[in-house]
Amino acid sequence: MIRKIDESFMRLALSLAKKRKGYTYPNPTVGAVVVKNGKILGLGYHERAGMPHAEVVALNQAGKEAKGSTLYVTLEPCTHYGRTPPCTNAIIESGVKRVVVATEDPNPVVSGKGIEKLKKAGIEVEVGILREEAKEINEDFFTYVSLKRPYITLKWAQTIDGKLATKSGKSKWITSYESRKVAHLLRREATAVLVGVGTVMADDPELTVRYIPTERQPVRVILDPELKIPKKAKVLNDGKAKTVIITKKKPEGNYGNAEVITTENFSLENILNLLYQREIMHILVEGGAYTLSSFIRAGLYDRVCVFIAPKLMGEGKSIMDLGVESPDELTRLKLKETKRIGEDVLLIFKRA
C-alpha cells in the first residue's frame, strides 16, 4: 500500500519535471512534492539554471507545515554550492521526516553524497521509486555528465522508400504539418539544432521552434568546414536565435551575429567537445544525409527519431554509405516507441 502511494506522488513529481524539459540546461529537470497525512502541501519544479531547485520551491510553498512531512523528488538532492545553495540544507532545516528519491544523481559532486547527508541528519531516505522513468526524463543530463559530451538525437523525415530529399537536396516538405509540430517539440527539448552547410544551402532553414509555444530557441550549429554558408542565409540574419558556425577556415568579413569557431581538427569528437565546453547538453542533428551518416558511422548518437511519410520518391538522397560489407555489420537499433501522427508514422529508436 505504501509503495503504491509513493509511486502515485512520485508520478506527480515526474509530471512536474516534464513541464520544464528543455529549459533547465545544463541542469537536469526535476520535480518535487511535499506530502503530510495524504495532503499535498507543496509542489515544485526547477525552472531554469540559477533559479531555486524543485525541492526548495516545494518546501517554500509548504512553509512550516513541511515539518514531519514526506518529500518526493525525482533526482537526488544536491549537497554542494553551485549556482544555488545545497538543497540538502533546506531539506534538513525544514524538518522533513522522510525523503523519497527516484534516482541517484550521476554527477560525482553529488552522487550518493546528498542521500548520505540526509541520512546522517536522521531523515528516513528511500531510493529507487520509478527509477527508470526518472532516468529517462533526464537521459540527456545523464549522458552529458557521465560521458562529458552532449546527448545526441538524430532526426530525419523520409519517404517509405527511404529518401530524405530530392536529387537536388530539397526536403520541404516530405512529412505533414502534424509531424512538423512534433519535430518542433524535439527542437524545443534540445539545447542546439545541428545541420551541415549543405542543408542551409539547399533549404535556407530557420532552425527555430515555430509551430509550438516556447520560452527559448535552441542554438543553431552549422558544420561548414570550407565556410561556404551564404551571407544571406536566414540563420545569419534573422536574429531569432544564436548561431554557431564550426569551420576549418579563418572567417573573412561579417557573418552576422554568428559565432564562428575555427578548428583544424574537424572530427565529430572534437566538435562535440567544443560544444560540450559551451554547455550544449542535448543536440538534435537534423541533416542532411551526409551529416547524419557521419554521426552514425562514428557511433555518436543516443536516440534516432524517424518520421515516415506514405510517399514514394524514387531517386533522391538517403542515408549514405556506412561502410557495411555484410549483414553482420549492420547498425542495430532498439525500437522504443511507435507513434501515428496524422498520415505519418514516427519511429523512435535507442542504440542497441
Secondary structure, DSSP 8 states (H G I E B T S, - for coil): -HHHHHHHHHHHHHHHHHTTTTTSTTS---EEEEEETTEEEEEEE--STTS--HHHHHHHHHGGGGTT-EEEESS----S-SSS--HHHHHHHHT--EEEESS----TTTTTHHHHHHHHTT-EEEE-TTHHHHHHHTHHHHHHHHHSS-EEEEEEEEETT--SB-TT---TTSS-HHHHHHHHHHHHH-SEEEEEHHHHHHH----S--SS--SS--EEEEE-TT----TT-HHHHS-SS-EEEEESS---S--TT-EEEE-S---HHHHHHHHHHTT--EEEEEE-HHHHHHHHHHT--SEEEEEEES---SS-B-S------SGGG---EEEEEEEEETTEEEEEEEE-
